Amino acid sequence: MQAPSERSAGKLIAVATLAAILASTCCVLPLVLVLVGITGAWMVHLTALKPLTPFAIALTLGALGWAGWLLFRPAAACSVDDPACATTRPAMRKLFLGCAVFIALLLGFPLIAPLFY
């Protein structure tokens, strides 16, 4: 069973990823919608979400920072006999780093997208 901080970190990573997709509504969100089979001319109206981009970026960075703090902070001191102390978080840390790279690509894509057209 995962520790409460690991569950919280997992939820924060999910929030950060969703907020990063929202922050990149100009380029990545339409692509994601087309990949899952949602199409239509109404996707042109996604540009109405453009004023929310700074808030989504702030939410992304805040959630990612909080998740990183939960995962990479030093473990609390406890008894060696306690089985909870024997658990480590290498898988969650690797997941966090993978998501952080993915989020960096999502947030950076609108900056480099004009170079492609």
Sequence and secondary structure as in RCSB ss.txt:
>XXXX:A:sequence
MQAPSERSAGKLIAVATLAAILASTCCVLPLVLVLVGITGAWMVHLTALKPLTPFAIALTLGALGWAGWLLFRPA
AACSVDDPACATTRPAMRKLFLGCAVFIALLLGFPLIAPLFY
>XXXX:A:secstr
   HHHHHHHHHHHHHHHHHHHHTTTTHHHHHHHHTT   GGGGGGGGGGGGHHHHHHHHHHHHHHHHHHHHS  
    TT GGGG   HHHHHHHHHHHHHHHHHHHHHHHGGGG 
